Amino acid sequence: MGMTTKGREKGKDMIRHSRPADFKPLFEITLTFVEDDSGQILLMRRQPWDSEGGLWDVPGGGIDPGETMIESALREFKEESGIRLSEKDVKHFKTVYVQKPGRDFVMHLYYTSFRGRPEVMLNPEEHGEFKWMAPEEAKKLPLLTDGAETIDLFLEWKHLSH
């Protein structure tokens, strides 16, 4: 049920660690990796009517006009999970540049952790289901286009920071 190897190779070519010369971003997004004390991360399944509907990803979304990266990360996480975080609760760990046919965008990755698992209250307009999974297992889910590569970025950062 996960993405094909071909899809992963294609996706990997879309994420860049430095800004490409021909990069023309249409928007910026934030994603927040949420980890419990057993090392599992929070994933949410998009509603069928949303773009890439029915697929899984970590909480996140677009940066609104006039909003900072951290404000977006905190707002999106609250909107999608019902959990309020403060700036001191999250850490920015990576910015990458994503190129897809017809749309370039910037993706800012954040991290937070909890002792135990906080109560998640999904926004039913955006997500229909959530689960906690080990990152390697999560990569086997039907993920958004660059989902497995985004999880790999998280795992790489976590490995280097510990």
Stockholm file with secondary structure:
# STOCKHOLM 1.0

chainA/1-162         MGMTTKGREKGKDMIRHSRPADFKPLFEITLTFVEDDSGQILLMRRQPWDSEGGLWDVPGGGIDPGETMIESALREFKEESGIRLSEKDVKHFKTVYVQKPGRDFVMHLYYTSFRGRPEVMLNPEEHGEFKWMAPEEAKKLPLLTDGAETIDLFLEWKHLSH
#=GR chainA/1-162 SS CCCCHHHHHHHHHHEESSCCTTCCEEEEEEEEEEECTTSCEEEEEECTTSTTTTCEECSEEECCTTCCHHHHHHHHHHHHHSCCCCGGGCEEEEEEEEEETTEEEEEEEEEEECSSCCCCCCCTTTEEEEEEECHHHHTTSCBCTTHHHHHHHHHHHHHHHC
#=GC SS_cons         CCCCHHHHHHHHHHEESSCCTTCCEEEEEEEEEEECTTSCEEEEEECTTSTTTTCEECSEEECCTTCCHHHHHHHHHHHHHSCCCCGGGCEEEEEEEEEETTEEEEEEEEEEECSSCCCCCCCTTTEEEEEEECHHHHTTSCBCTTHHHHHHHHHHHHHHHC
//
